[in-house]
Amino acid sequence: MEWLLIREASKKKCDDKVKNRIKRTAGQLNGILTMIEEERSCEDVVIQLLAVQSNVEKLIGIITTNNLLQSIEKEHDIKLDNLEKEVDLVLKRR
């Protein structure tokens, strides 16, 4: 449902939400660097890297879904509403 919040928000609000998610991910990566410097276990590092990967994939899904819907609406001069379940299904499959 996060894609819907971003889609319905103003452009600036959308950008802020995406930027905040990216900043959190960057913070996670910095934490991983610290873990490596502290010689934490490979397993711990990999778990954190997988979390970062998941965040990035979710961001890609949100941004590309938003772009696709906006492109369809603009090209066909229509408003696509009530697609939450369908879009969530697509994003969960990623």
C-alpha positions in Angstrom: 0.0 0.0 0.0 3.0 2.3 0.3 3.0 2.8 -3.5 -0.5 4.3 -3.1 0.7 6.8 -0.5 3.5 7.9 -2.8 1.3 8.0 -5.8 -1.4 10.1 -4.2 1.0 12.5 -2.5 2.2 15.7 -4.1 5.4 15.4 -6.1 7.5 17.0 -3.3 6.0 14.7 -0.7 6.6 11.7 -3.0 10.2 12.8 -3.5 10.7 13.3 0.3 9.3 9.8 1.1 11.6 8.2 -1.5 14.6 10.2 -0.3 14.0 9.3 3.3 13.8 5.6 2.4 17.1 5.9 0.4 18.7 7.7 3.4 17.7 4.9 5.7 19.2 2.4 3.3 22.4 4.4 3.2 22.5 4.3 7.0 22.1 0.6 6.9 25.1 0.4 4.5 27.2 2.5 6.8 26.3 0.2 9.6 27.4 -2.8 7.5 30.8 -1.1 7.0 31.1 -0.7 10.7 30.2 -4.4 11.2 33.0 -5.3 8.7 35.5 -3.1 10.5 34.5 -4.7 13.8 35.0 -8.1 12.1 31.5 -9.3 12.8 30.5 -12.7 11.4 29.9 -13.2 7.8 26.4 -14.4 8.6 25.5 -11.1 10.4 26.9 -9.0 7.5 25.0 -11.1 4.9 21.7 -10.7 6.9 22.1 -7.0 6.8 23.0 -6.9 3.2 19.9 -8.9 2.4 17.9 -6.3 4.3 19.4 -3.6 2.2 18.7 -5.5 -1.0 15.1 -5.9 0.0 14.8 -2.2 0.7 16.3 -1.3 -2.7 14.0 -3.8 -4.5 11.0 -2.3 -2.8 12.1 1.2 -3.8 12.5 0.1 -7.4 9.0 -1.4 -7.3 7.4 1.7 -5.8 9.1 4.1 -8.2 8.5 2.0 -11.4 4.9 1.2 -10.5 4.2 4.9 -9.9 5.8 5.8 -13.2 3.9 3.1 -15.1 0.5 4.2 -13.7 1.3 7.9 -14.4 2.4 7.1 -17.9 -0.8 5.1 -18.6 -3.0 7.9 -17.2 -1.2 10.6 -19.2 -1.1 8.7 -22.5 -4.8 7.6 -22.3 -6.2 10.6 -20.4 -7.7 8.4 -17.8 -7.5 8.0 -14.0 -6.6 4.6 -12.7 -8.1 4.1 -9.3 -8.9 1.1 -7.0 -5.9 -0.9 -8.1 -4.4 -1.4 -4.6 -4.8 -5.2 -4.5 -3.4 -5.7 -8.0 -0.4 -3.5 -7.5 0.3 -5.0 -4.1 0.3 -8.5 -5.7 2.8 -7.3 -8.3 5.1 -5.7 -5.7 5.0 -8.8 -3.4 6.1 -11.0 -6.2 9.4 -9.1 -6.5 
